[in-house]
Amino acid sequence: AILYSLVETAKANDLVVHDYITTCLQHLAEQPDNLEPLLPWNISKARCR
């Protein structure tokens, strides 16, 4: 359910799903307690479009 939510959130915000998931996983590996930058409206559009 969590992965589905991430996919649908990426789609709803016109992000490339693969790039968004990859960016989220890389960020979580480095900074697991800092989730604010992963919100679709905060993420760098250049990284996920």
N, C-alpha and C positions, 0 to 999 in steps of 0.2 A: 504494500500500500504506500510506503514511503517513496519508493522509486517511481511508482505511477504518479504520485503527487508532484515529484520533481519534474518528470517529463511533461505533464500537463501545464505546470507553471511556466516552464521554458517555452512551450508552444504559445501560451496565452500572452507572453511578453515578446514574441517574435524573435526568440533566440534559437540558435542551432542546438538541438537537444544534445547531440554527442559532445559538442564543445562545452556546453553548460555543465553537463555531468562530469566531464573530465576536469574542468576548472574547479568544480566543487570538491571532487575527491582529492585533487592536488592540494587545495587550500586546507581541507580537513586534516590531511596528513601532516601539514606544517603547523597549523594553528587550530587545533580542535575546539578551543574555547571561544574563538572569535568568529561568530556566525553572521554578524551584521553585514560584512562585505559580500556574502553569498546571496543575499536577497536579490531577486531579479532586477529591481529598480536601482540597486547599488552596484551591480556587477558591471565591469567594463564591457560595453557593447561591442567594442572592437575585438574582444576575445571570443565572443560567442555569436557572431553574425557572419 
